[in-house]
Amino acid sequence: MEHVLIRKLEHVGGSRARPDIRYAVEIRDRPGPAHKNGAYPDDVVWVQLHGGLFVARARIDLCWVGEYSSIGEIRRRTEPSSLFDFKDFWRGRPKYGYAAIASLRAETWIEPFWGGPRTYGYEWVLLDDSKKRSSWLEPREPPRSDSDLRARFFAKFGMST
């Protein structure tokens, strides 16, 4: 199975050499795709920035799926990581609900490409059939609305375009 993890650029850590994503997280007030279907060791995770730019790839190490009664419970599961420290990531989350958290390994930057349909607020998408996979992973033209996302990504991680 393959997955797409969708994050804001400011919620991605790391360096020029390697991303520091460490965790795929889905937090919702009702069960979402990852909560319903899970994720398993060695599943591939593609990392897409809000705006449609795919920038990294990783593999699932271990996944926890369950209900929570305090967002702090979920946040603690990501300690220590840069995600734990991104306070803005945790702000405005449902106080209780459903979550899936997968630890990641083998994180690598990829040659960035634009792809994927609109996400409608999802932060984790399962690519559970070939049609869905192609609609997400086939390269597209950059959107007019966020054409500087690629430049901001390269600037943040000290890479050249």
C-alpha positions in Angstrom: 0.0 0.0 0.0 1.1 3.6 -0.6 0.1 6.7 1.3 0.3 10.4 0.8 1.1 12.5 3.9 0.2 16.2 3.4 2.0 18.9 5.4 2.5 22.6 5.4 6.0 23.6 4.6 6.5 25.0 8.0 5.7 21.6 9.6 8.5 19.8 7.7 11.9 19.6 9.4 15.3 18.4 8.3 18.3 19.6 6.4 19.6 19.7 2.9 20.9 16.1 3.4 17.7 14.5 4.8 14.1 15.3 5.7 13.0 15.0 9.4 9.4 14.1 9.1 9.6 11.1 11.5 5.8 10.7 11.9 2.8 10.5 9.6 -0.2 11.8 11.6 -3.9 11.8 11.0 -6.1 13.5 13.6 -9.8 13.8 13.1 -13.1 14.1 15.0 -14.3 11.0 13.1 -12.5 8.1 11.7 -10.4 9.0 8.6 -8.8 6.8 5.9 -5.7 5.9 7.9 -7.7 5.2 11.0 -10.1 2.9 9.1 -7.5 1.1 7.0 -4.2 1.4 9.0 -0.7 1.4 7.7 1.8 -1.4 7.8 5.6 -1.8 8.0 7.3 -1.1 4.7 4.3 0.8 3.2 5.5 3.7 1.1 4.7 7.2 2.2 4.9 10.2 -0.2 5.2 13.6 1.4 3.3 16.4 -0.3 3.3 20.0 0.8 0.1 22.0 1.0 -0.2 23.4 -2.4 0.7 20.2 -4.3 4.5 19.9 -4.3 5.8 16.4 -3.6 9.1 16.6 -1.9 10.0 13.4 0.1 9.4 9.7 0.4 9.7 7.4 3.4 8.6 4.0 4.6 6.3 3.0 7.5 8.1 1.5 10.5 5.2 1.0 12.9 1.6 2.4 13.0 -0.7 3.1 16.0 -4.4 3.6 15.3 -6.9 4.5 18.0 -9.2 6.9 19.8 -7.9 9.6 22.0 -9.4 11.8 24.7 -6.7 14.5 24.8 -4.7 15.9 21.9 -1.7 15.9 24.3 -1.8 12.1 24.2 -1.2 12.1 20.5 1.4 14.9 20.6 3.4 12.9 23.2 3.6 10.0 20.8 5.7 12.2 18.5 8.3 13.2 21.1 11.2 13.7 20.4 10.8 15.0 16.9 10.6 18.3 15.1 6.8 17.6 14.7 6.4 17.6 18.5 8.0 21.1 18.6 5.8 22.6 15.8 3.2 24.1 18.2 1.2 25.5 15.3 0.7 21.9 14.0 -1.2 21.0 17.2 -3.2 24.2 17.5 -6.9 23.9 16.6 -7.0 20.1 16.6 -10.0 18.2 17.9 -9.7 17.8 21.7 -10.8 14.2 21.3 -11.3 11.9 18.4 -9.6 9.4 16.2 -5.9 9.2 15.2 -3.3 7.2 13.3 0.4 7.8 13.9 3.0 6.0 12.0 6.7 6.2 12.7 8.7 6.6 9.5 12.1 5.4 8.4 14.3 5.7 5.2 13.2 9.3 4.7 14.7 10.9 1.6 14.2 14.0 -0.5 13.0 13.3 -4.0 13.2 15.5 -7.1 10.2 17.8 -6.3 7.2 17.5 -8.6 3.6 18.9 -8.6 0.8 16.4 -8.3 -2.4 15.3 -6.7 -6.0 16.5 -6.7 -7.5 18.9 -4.1 -7.2 17.4 -0.6 -10.3 19.0 1.1 -8.4 19.1 4.4 -7.1 15.6 4.5 -3.6 15.1 5.9 -3.3 11.4 5.0 -4.5 9.8 1.8 -4.4 6.1 1.0 -3.5 5.2 -2.6 -5.5 2.0 -2.5 -6.1 1.5 -6.2 -4.3 2.3 -9.5 -6.6 5.1 -10.5 -6.1 6.9 -7.2 -2.3 6.3 -7.4 -2.1 7.8 -10.9 -4.4 10.8 -10.0 -2.0 11.6 -7.1 1.4 10.7 -8.4 1.3 11.7 -12.1 3.3 15.0 -12.4 1.2 18.1 -13.2 1.8 21.7 -14.0 2.3 24.0 -11.0 -0.8 25.8 -9.7 -1.0 29.5 -10.3 -2.1 30.1 -6.7 1.1 28.9 -5.0 3.8 29.1 -7.7 6.5 30.2 -5.2 6.1 27.1 -3.0 9.0 25.3 -4.8 11.3 28.3 -4.2 10.3 28.5 -0.6 11.0 24.8 -0.1 14.5 25.1 -1.6 15.2 28.2 0.4 14.2 26.6 3.7 16.5 23.6 3.2 19.4 25.4 1.6 19.1 23.7 -1.7 19.5 25.2 -5.1 16.8 24.9 -7.7 
